[in-house]
Amino acid sequence: MVLKFSKWKFLLFFLSIGLWANSYIVDNAHTKVGFEITHMMISNVDGRFNDYEAIFEYDENTNTLKSVSAKIKVESIDTANKKRDDHLRSEDFFDAKKYPFIEFVNTEAIKIKAGETKKLKGKLTIKGITKEVVMDVKYIAKIKDFMGKERIGFTAETKINRKDFGITWNKILETGGLVIGEEVFIQIKGEGIKN
C-alpha cells in the first residue's frame, strides 16, 4: 500500500513541474539565425541559416526558461554569395553531407523576466563535436498578436572558436595574417509563438 502511494506521489510531482510551463515554437518568418566572422583582417562577413526548427519551454509561474532546443540545417547557410556558400558546405568547412545538422540544447534552467538578460548554458554540436557554450539571452517582451496568439520576443548571442568544432580551413595572406578569423559571433533574433 505504501509503495503504491509513493508511485502516485512521484507521478503527481512530475506532472506538477510542467503544469505552468508553456512551449513556444520559434517563428521562422520573424527570426534570424545569424553569424559574423572576420575576413582578411579588415572587414566582417555575415550570414544566416534559413532552415531550422527550435522550441523552448517557459514557466510563467516561476519565470523560468526550462528547456531550449534547436536543430539547424547546414545546407541552408546563406552569405549572399553562392560560390562562398558552396565552399562553406564542402569538406573544407561544415561538410554538410556528412554532418547535415547543427544542434543546441540547454543544460540548465534559468530565471528570467521580460527586459532581463541572463546567461544560458548549453551544448552546441557542429560537425559531430559537442562543446559547452554560454548564450547571453534577452527576454524582450511578451505580447498577443492580432490573431490572439501569445508571442515572446528574444535575442541570444555567443562567441565560439570555429577550430574547436573542427572547422580549421584557412590561408595565409601575403602581408601576413589569415584570410578568415577564428572567432565567430552568433546572434539570434526572433519570436516564439505559444504552442
Protein Blocks (a to p, Z undefined) as FASTA:
>chain_A
ZZmmmmmmmmmmmmmmmmmpccddddfklcccdddddehhlaccddddfbdcddddddfk
lopafbdcddddfklgcehiaklmmmmmmmklnommlmmbccdddfbdcdddehiacddd
ddddeehiacddddddddfbdcddfkopacddddddddddfklnopabccddfkgpjfbd
fbdcdddddddddZZ
